């Protein structure tokens, strides 16, 4: 349903564009004018080497040079993003995020708590129904699979599956790419390890994952440091369990110094969807909506693909021959994704509750 032109007679009314709106050309012009009046967009937890976000942000700035992008804490986890909304709900200053990019299970939780506001982008119909809120409070943006990023200067034989990470020759070698008490990437890392040995459901898989990491910690193989490209290169975390797109981007950044191997495990292959949402207390709601329009446009979606992520509109773009061949060629072989499991929202919720609630008591490693 399109917004009638009568509702767009003034910039003030334009600021009330509702979630049910499908943005057409004239509506987009009004949205741009309202966003220009606000003049700023505040993001959070968007490291430039994650999913091609550096290029995506620059693309947005180039298209809308009159909007200042204020970037908060690029290393924040999904739980931190929700806390930033809570802590700044009465604050219209630069510390209040307008938009969030969080793990799949955090989207519904944010909606239930009243932390998000609805908005449906103009490409809404091309986003699969199973990864978006029917009311437009949150919607999937991209996905990848969990992989092992391996420093080949230190680890001469790359592990091929989860069981390999427990081998004695990998003492003080394995890290998660986040704190499993707060980071969606780390929580799903624990889930993936559990999936390799249990298929009974979210809670059981989470428990199996905790046992796996407890065993790894007791064996002395787990490193309680948040792993990233820098710790990989330094050798502090020779193996990091991370999204394939982050690992591949890290490989590009390191340029062979050290050489980095990216391995999709043979079992426990977990695909994770991240979602976008607009804060219910966004100081710049129109800039936030314009940001969403950009992210879900062909240009924005291809920007994520350029960062090795599968954009949520991948199938639609492919069907319409809008994906350059060089971007397809840069992805891992299609076979690497054949065993990928997309956990249901219910499985993720159950697993997240187990992992965040029992990590300290079961594993006992303070990741920081």
PyMOL commands that set and color helices and strands:
alter all, ss='L'
color gray80, all
select helices_A, chain A and resi 5-8+11-14+25-38+53-63+78-87+104-112+124-126+129-131+162-166+168-170+184-195+202-219+229-234+244-254+285-295+298-306+314-319+325-329+334-337+345-363
alter helices_A, ss='H'
color red, helices_A
select strands_A, chain A and resi 40-44+68-72+99-103+116-117+139-151+174-176+239-243+260-263+270-279+310-311+341-342
alter strands_A, ss='S'
color yellow, strands_A
deselect
rebuild
show_as cartoon
